[in-house]
Amino acid sequence: MIRTVWKRLYRDYVMPNRMADYEQLLGLARAMGYGGTTIGAFYRDLKNGLVEDGHRALVLRHDIDSSPELCPAFAAAEERAGMRGSYFFRLSTIDVGIMRDLAAAGHEVGYHYEELATIAKERGANRTAQVDALIPAARERFAANLAALRERTRLPLRVAASHGDFANRALGVTNVVILQDRAFRAAQGIDVEAYDADLMRPFGLRVADTYHPAFWKPELPQPALRAGVGPGYILTHPRQWGRQPLCNARDDLLRLVEGALFTLGIPRAGGGAGQRAVPPAACDPT
């Protein structure tokens, strides 16, 4: 128990910044002939028949669950390596200035959506049997949120990625169900979802960052990059790369509160930390 608690404290409040490790990873990829690309660009190449087994494209995806202020460091590392990445923002991590800067530099900016989990928490729905009744409201909320974000950011936001909330794990259903209706997806102007089966199928390397001390799951990416395995898909989250103690403390506290309310079936006003209202456009930087 003591060891488990220490690991959590270390990774959330003590672990030093690891951006140098990310830069080294990109340097290795570049040395091995990989081109870092976005989900949207890779999907277009895939549809046009330009992706083959062993193709050394490396999709760089960032889910901005917290700490959007770390995005410029990721982007700068990618730009130094001649690469670009996809950045997906939750409502709780929207930073219009950062999002516009990323897009202006050639990175892809998308929506990290979680409306099904939000509706479930708002209604105190904590059983799988309740999910089907939640989907229409989740789609309606998704459409409203996406429209508001496009208006506020003045960005196309045509690529989306489902956020994995604890409520989804408890319900056994991901937020992806919101965009499984192709007519609804088309109406929202979404070209591709980050977990689409046809997008995922070609990847010979697919890894995500995880907590200290493992850092990667299901395996380290470096051996596969050295072996030329491709195409590749690397998913990262700011929390695993830069120490943000105040942000982590807030998120940990909110997660405890939300978890207790959800377990008891008590409705959570506002749907929890991830779905705070989109601030007015008057607050945006010019």
Kinemage of the C-alpha trace (Angstrom):
@kinemage 1
@onewidth
@group {chain A} dominant
@subgroup {mainchain}
@vectorlist {calphas} color= white
{ca met a 1} P 0.000 0.000 0.000
{ca ile a 2} L 2.789 2.415 0.921
{ca arg a 3} L 4.563 1.686 -2.350
{ca thr a 4} L 1.360 2.250 -4.345
{ca val a 5} L 0.681 5.575 -2.616
{ca trp a 6} L 4.264 6.714 -3.177
{ca lys a 7} L 4.070 5.889 -6.892
{ca arg a 8} L 0.908 7.974 -7.213
{ca leu a 9} L 2.413 10.898 -5.303
{ca tyr a 10} L 5.605 10.724 -7.344
{ca arg a 11} L 3.926 10.656 -10.745
{ca asp a 12} L 1.444 13.430 -9.886
{ca tyr a 13} L 3.568 15.801 -7.799
{ca val a 14} L 7.294 14.977 -7.962
{ca met a 15} L 8.216 13.468 -11.342
{ca pro a 16} L 10.396 15.874 -13.366
{ca asn a 17} L 9.556 17.155 -16.813
{ca arg a 18} L 10.102 14.475 -19.494
{ca met a 19} L 9.907 16.575 -22.669
{ca ala a 20} L 13.539 15.783 -23.454
{ca asp a 21} L 12.503 12.122 -23.698
{ca tyr a 22} L 9.803 13.040 -26.215
{ca glu a 23} L 12.303 14.994 -28.285
{ca gln a 24} L 14.673 12.016 -28.268
{ca leu a 25} L 11.848 9.733 -29.409
{ca leu a 26} L 11.086 12.015 -32.341
{ca gly a 27} L 14.784 12.204 -33.177
{ca leu a 28} L 14.965 8.415 -33.329
{ca ala a 29} L 11.878 8.271 -35.537
{ca arg a 30} L 13.294 10.856 -37.896
{ca ala a 31} L 16.655 9.053 -38.054
{ca met a 32} L 14.819 5.869 -39.009
{ca gly a 33} L 12.996 7.602 -41.852
{ca tyr a 34} L 9.593 8.208 -40.273
{ca gly a 35} L 7.488 11.219 -41.090
{ca gly a 36} L 5.381 12.550 -38.207
{ca thr a 37} L 1.853 13.278 -39.355
{ca thr a 38} L -1.683 14.013 -38.208
{ca ile a 39} L -4.683 11.724 -38.057
{ca gly a 40} L -6.493 13.687 -40.737
{ca ala a 41} L -3.550 13.648 -43.155
{ca phe a 42} L -2.932 9.940 -42.593
{ca tyr a 43} L -6.610 9.148 -43.143
{ca arg a 44} L -6.628 11.042 -46.430
{ca asp a 45} L -3.569 9.113 -47.599
{ca leu a 46} L -5.219 5.879 -46.520
{ca lys a 47} L -8.365 6.626 -48.517
{ca asn a 48} L -6.260 7.508 -51.544
{ca gly a 49} L -4.385 4.196 -51.425
{ca leu a 50} L -1.070 5.763 -50.434
{ca val a 51} L -0.504 3.689 -47.278
{ca glu a 52} L 1.141 0.260 -47.534
{ca asp a 53} L 2.504 -2.243 -45.016
{ca gly a 54} L 5.738 -0.914 -43.597
{ca his a 55} L 4.912 2.662 -44.616
{ca arg a 56} L 6.995 4.838 -42.291
{ca ala a 57} L 4.356 7.327 -41.320
{ca leu a 58} L 4.089 8.081 -37.603
{ca val a 59} L 0.778 9.503 -36.398
{ca leu a 60} L 1.359 11.737 -33.375
{ca arg a 61} L -1.792 12.129 -31.306
{ca his a 62} L -2.123 14.186 -28.126
{ca asp a 63} L -5.200 13.965 -25.880
{ca ile a 64} L -5.239 17.162 -23.839
{ca asp a 65} L -7.052 15.811 -20.783
{ca ser a 66} L -5.298 18.431 -18.642
{ca ser a 67} L -2.527 21.044 -18.772
{ca pro a 68} L -3.026 22.644 -22.219
{ca glu a 69} L -0.091 24.923 -21.369
{ca leu a 70} L 2.220 22.001 -22.182
{ca cys a 71} L 1.028 21.839 -25.811
{ca pro a 72} L 3.546 24.399 -27.126
{ca ala a 73} L 6.424 22.243 -25.851
{ca phe a 74} L 5.090 19.182 -27.700
{ca ala a 75} L 4.521 21.241 -30.837
{ca ala a 76} L 7.964 22.832 -30.729
{ca ala a 77} L 9.620 19.406 -30.435
{ca glu a 78} L 7.626 18.151 -33.412
{ca glu a 79} L 8.411 21.205 -35.485
{ca arg a 80} L 12.152 20.854 -34.797
{ca ala a 81} L 11.869 17.284 -36.087
{ca gly a 82} L 9.957 18.422 -39.188
{ca met a 83} L 6.787 16.729 -37.917
{ca arg a 84} L 3.224 17.699 -37.071
{ca gly a 85} L 0.680 16.211 -34.645
{ca ser a 86} L -3.009 16.052 -33.754
{ca tyr a 87} L -4.180 17.804 -30.570
{ca phe a 88} L -7.573 16.970 -29.053
{ca phe a 89} L -9.036 19.344 -26.438
{ca arg a 90} L -11.765 18.649 -23.890
{ca leu a 91} L -14.178 21.436 -22.993
{ca ser a 92} L -12.284 21.756 -19.713
{ca thr a 93} L -8.947 22.277 -21.476
{ca ile a 94} L -9.972 24.664 -24.244
{ca asp a 95} L -7.351 27.373 -24.743
{ca val a 96} L -8.248 29.331 -27.854
{ca gly a 97} L -4.879 31.034 -28.195
{ca ile a 98} L -2.952 27.769 -28.005
{ca met a 99} L -5.380 26.032 -30.362
{ca arg a 100} L -5.054 28.763 -32.988
{ca asp a 101} L -1.275 28.806 -32.656
{ca leu a 102} L -1.152 25.041 -33.185
{ca ala a 103} L -3.341 25.247 -36.273
{ca ala a 104} L -1.313 28.144 -37.690
{ca ala a 105} L 1.861 26.051 -37.339
{ca gly a 106} L 0.313 23.193 -39.344
{ca his a 107} L -0.797 20.943 -36.509
{ca glu a 108} L -4.283 19.454 -36.400
{ca val a 109} L -6.734 20.564 -33.714
{ca gly a 110} L -9.769 18.452 -32.828
{ca tyr a 111} L -12.434 17.864 -30.206
{ca his a 112} L -11.876 15.384 -27.343
{ca tyr a 113} L -15.523 14.657 -26.664
{ca glu a 114} L -17.203 12.959 -23.691
{ca glu a 115} L -20.898 13.820 -23.863
{ca leu a 116} L -22.175 10.319 -23.105
{ca ala a 117} L -20.216 10.222 -19.851
{ca thr a 118} L -21.348 13.746 -19.061
{ca ile a 119} L -25.043 12.955 -19.509
{ca ala a 120} L -24.652 9.795 -17.434
{ca lys a 121} L -23.108 11.761 -14.554
{ca glu a 122} L -25.699 14.518 -14.823
{ca arg a 123} L -28.516 11.992 -14.529
{ca gly a 124} L -26.892 9.672 -12.011
{ca ala a 125} L -27.123 6.851 -14.576
{ca asn a 126} L -24.564 4.251 -13.491
{ca arg a 127} L -25.882 1.040 -15.074
{ca thr a 128} L -25.209 -0.312 -18.572
{ca ala a 129} L -28.932 -0.889 -19.101
{ca gln a 130} L -29.442 2.886 -18.964
{ca val a 131} L -27.019 3.749 -21.770
{ca asp a 132} L -29.333 3.486 -24.805
{ca ala a 133} L -31.680 6.072 -23.321
{ca leu a 134} L -28.780 8.520 -22.936
{ca ile a 135} L -27.467 8.466 -26.511
{ca pro a 136} L -29.984 10.911 -28.111
{ca ala a 137} L -29.253 13.543 -25.461
{ca ala a 138} L -25.511 12.926 -25.813
{ca arg a 139} L -25.687 13.483 -29.573
{ca glu a 140} L -27.701 16.657 -29.129
{ca arg a 141} L -25.147 17.956 -26.619
{ca phe a 142} L -22.242 16.968 -28.881
{ca ala a 143} L -23.715 18.927 -31.800
{ca ala a 144} L -24.245 22.014 -29.644
{ca asn a 145} L -20.789 21.862 -28.098
{ca leu a 146} L -19.033 21.341 -31.424
{ca ala a 147} L -20.894 24.225 -33.046
{ca ala a 148} L -20.018 26.516 -30.126
{ca leu a 149} L -16.361 25.507 -30.261
{ca arg a 150} L -16.130 26.114 -33.990
{ca glu a 151} L -17.680 29.529 -33.595
{ca arg a 152} L -15.393 30.439 -30.731
{ca thr a 153} L -12.116 29.106 -32.125
{ca arg a 154} L -12.803 29.753 -35.818
{ca leu a 155} L -11.209 26.370 -36.516
{ca pro a 156} L -12.758 23.555 -38.635
{ca leu a 157} L -12.465 20.818 -35.936
{ca arg a 158} L -13.218 18.050 -38.444
{ca val a 159} L -11.437 15.282 -36.512
{ca ala a 160} L -12.660 13.985 -33.143
{ca ala a 161} L -11.356 11.600 -30.488
{ca ser a 162} L -13.394 9.982 -27.731
{ca his a 163} L -12.268 10.712 -24.163
{ca gly a 164} L -12.136 7.702 -21.844
{ca asp a 165} L -13.906 8.790 -18.670
{ca phe a 166} L -14.198 6.596 -15.583
{ca ala a 167} L -17.976 6.630 -16.132
{ca asn a 168} L -17.480 4.981 -19.523
{ca arg a 169} L -15.471 2.192 -17.945
{ca ala a 170} L -18.163 1.663 -15.322
{ca leu a 171} L -20.901 1.595 -17.969
{ca gly a 172} L -18.905 -0.588 -20.353
{ca val a 173} L -19.614 1.795 -23.260
{ca thr a 174} L -17.280 4.385 -24.780
{ca asn a 175} L -18.208 7.836 -26.021
{ca val a 176} L -17.543 6.541 -29.557
{ca val a 177} L -21.202 5.463 -29.778
{ca ile a 178} L -22.106 9.119 -30.297
{ca leu a 179} L -20.427 9.118 -33.717
{ca gln a 180} L -21.291 5.585 -34.803
{ca asp a 181} L -24.355 6.935 -36.606
{ca arg a 182} L -22.846 7.881 -39.980
{ca ala a 183} L -25.657 10.283 -40.885
{ca phe a 184} L -25.199 12.132 -37.594
{ca arg a 185} L -21.429 12.230 -38.107
{ca ala a 186} L -21.788 13.620 -41.614
{ca ala a 187} L -24.223 16.266 -40.390
{ca gln a 188} L -21.632 17.399 -37.852
{ca gly a 189} L -18.869 17.634 -40.448
{ca ile a 190} L -16.628 15.053 -38.787
{ca asp a 191} L -14.321 13.370 -41.311
{ca val a 192} L -12.764 10.757 -39.034
{ca glu a 193} L -12.878 9.584 -35.425
{ca ala a 194} L -9.571 8.603 -33.854
{ca tyr a 195} L -10.805 5.083 -33.000
{ca asp a 196} L -12.397 4.256 -36.362
{ca ala a 197} L -11.637 0.637 -37.265
{ca asp a 198} L -10.560 1.434 -40.832
{ca leu a 199} L -8.144 4.067 -39.523
{ca met a 200} L -6.635 1.745 -36.919
{ca arg a 201} L -6.250 -1.317 -39.160
{ca pro a 202} L -2.933 -0.486 -40.926
{ca phe a 203} L -0.837 0.320 -37.857
{ca gly a 204} L 2.026 -2.063 -37.137
{ca leu a 205} L 3.050 -0.001 -34.120
{ca arg a 206} L 0.448 1.380 -31.746
{ca val a 207} L 1.417 2.632 -28.293
{ca ala a 208} L 0.196 5.059 -25.631
{ca asp a 209} L 1.982 6.696 -22.750
{ca thr a 210} L 1.166 5.551 -19.238
{ca tyr a 211} L 2.157 6.150 -15.640
{ca his a 212} L 5.633 5.937 -14.121
{ca pro a 213} L 7.575 3.696 -14.072
{ca ala a 214} L 6.367 1.871 -17.217
{ca phe a 215} L 5.821 5.067 -19.268
{ca trp a 216} L 4.488 3.152 -22.328
{ca lys a 217} L 1.871 0.494 -23.028
{ca pro a 218} L 1.637 -2.156 -24.337
{ca glu a 219} L 5.351 -1.848 -25.155
{ca leu a 220} L 8.193 0.608 -25.622
{ca pro a 221} L 8.044 2.274 -29.055
{ca gln a 222} L 11.798 2.527 -29.596
{ca pro a 223} L 12.487 -1.120 -30.592
{ca ala a 224} L 9.716 -1.053 -33.195
{ca leu a 225} L 10.983 2.241 -34.597
{ca arg a 226} L 14.504 0.869 -34.856
{ca ala a 227} L 13.108 -2.182 -36.661
{ca gly a 228} L 11.221 0.024 -39.129
{ca val a 229} L 7.762 -1.195 -38.124
{ca gly a 230} L 5.092 0.939 -39.698
{ca pro a 231} L 2.857 2.719 -39.982
{ca gly a 232} L 3.030 3.857 -36.356
{ca tyr a 233} L 0.589 5.513 -33.960
{ca ile a 234} L 1.744 7.213 -30.745
{ca leu a 235} L -0.749 8.616 -28.225
{ca thr a 236} L 0.400 10.952 -25.461
{ca his a 237} L -1.171 12.941 -22.603
{ca pro a 238} L 0.415 16.037 -21.004
{ca arg a 239} L 0.024 14.598 -17.498
{ca gln a 240} L 2.677 11.962 -18.237
{ca trp a 241} L 5.270 14.467 -19.442
{ca gly a 242} L 5.250 17.565 -17.268
{ca arg a 243} L 4.849 18.037 -13.518
{ca gln a 244} L 1.683 20.050 -12.825
{ca pro a 245} L 0.994 19.580 -9.095
{ca leu a 246} L -1.812 22.117 -8.690
{ca cys a 247} L -3.641 20.873 -11.784
{ca asn a 248} L -3.193 17.256 -10.715
{ca ala a 249} L -4.409 17.973 -7.175
{ca arg a 250} L -7.555 19.610 -8.526
{ca asp a 251} L -8.205 16.770 -10.961
{ca asp a 252} L -7.607 14.118 -8.285
{ca leu a 253} L -10.055 15.801 -5.911
{ca leu a 254} L -12.729 16.215 -8.561
{ca arg a 255} L -12.289 12.600 -9.622
{ca leu a 256} L -12.879 11.430 -6.042
{ca val a 257} L -16.040 13.524 -5.758
{ca glu a 258} L -17.368 12.459 -9.144
{ca gly a 259} L -16.589 8.805 -8.467
{ca ala a 260} L -18.449 8.824 -5.177
{ca leu a 261} L -21.511 10.532 -6.652
{ca phe a 262} L -21.551 8.262 -9.701
{ca thr a 263} L -21.253 5.087 -7.619
{ca leu a 264} L -24.189 6.217 -5.484
{ca gly a 265} L -26.265 7.202 -8.534
{ca ile a 266} L -26.443 10.832 -7.443
{ca pro a 267} L -26.811 13.324 -10.323
{ca arg a 268} L -23.790 15.577 -10.811
{ca ala a 269} L -24.702 19.148 -11.777
{ca gly a 270} L -22.885 20.192 -14.946
{ca gly a 271} L -21.673 16.683 -15.769
{ca gly a 272} L -18.355 16.977 -13.958
{ca ala a 273} L -14.968 18.530 -14.566
{ca gly a 274} L -14.644 17.660 -18.224
{ca gln a 275} L -17.762 19.437 -19.424
{ca arg a 276} L -17.676 22.940 -18.050
{ca ala a 277} L -19.480 25.467 -20.212
{ca val a 278} L -17.685 27.028 -23.184
{ca pro a 279} L -16.659 30.549 -22.050
{ca pro a 280} L -17.956 33.501 -24.072
{ca ala a 281} L -16.068 34.481 -27.179
{ca ala a 282} L -15.419 37.926 -25.691
{ca cys a 283} L -12.779 36.289 -23.475
{ca asp a 284} L -10.760 35.039 -26.445
{ca pro a 285} L -7.398 36.523 -27.304
{ca thr a 286} L -7.333 38.470 -30.555
